[in-house]
């Protein structure tokens, strides 16, 4: 395990294959941590540098008092990349991690050469929805919302076929610090990237699980239309976390996109 102080926060990260010329950076979603990418990054072992980290308020990173802004998350990631002297990376973000990727690419374009935006959008949900979610967690804890979240995260087929895995991802969710979860719900509530994302110039791949109940395909497709140089792909037999349900399909699409666009 590796830890560092970035943007005044202790972040937990993994930096693999640091000598490689091309770098993947993976950003996790609300209620998860860097381990959700394990089966995806395994396909790139030895070929790419892989940098992953736990968002503030998640995993083993610091969980400062809520709320968190998108600027807080972007500042964390930018500081992490600057400290590792990484620029021109392939930024892969899921859900709120995809919003962080969009905002980073707009604010610090030199850090992001290519974008892979998974199950995300320029704006997700409504203030009322996020306020209700935050109130539920404050009042009754993360366990009170876990079943509804898992239904959006994972397809019904996966949940029925893999009950032990489903229980494990429930554990990941409910063991997220409540302050970190609430703080990042506030990020989602308060963030609308429509204007800045429409001006992105990086080649971008937008992907979504066909059974995603959190950021449905129509929403992710609208993101791909907004970005001038974006492609759109769906992942069959997957919900909001295709990196868990269909990691091979996800990694193959990412690899094809990178090989087409790296020298462009």
Secondary structure, 3 states (H helix, E strand, C coil): CEEEEECCEEEEEEEECCCCCCEEEEECCCCCCHHHHHHHHHHHCCCCEEEEECCCCCCCCCCCCCCCCHHHHHHHHHHHHHHCCCCCEEEEEECHHHHHHHHHHHHCHHHEEEEEEECCCCCCCCHHHHHHHHHHHHHHCHHHHHHHHHHHHCCHHHHHHCHHHHHHHHHHHHCCCHHHHHHHHHHHHHCCCHHHHCCCCCEEEEEEECCCCCCCHHHHHHHHHHCCCEEEEEECCCCCCHHHHCHHHHHHHHHHHHHHHCCC
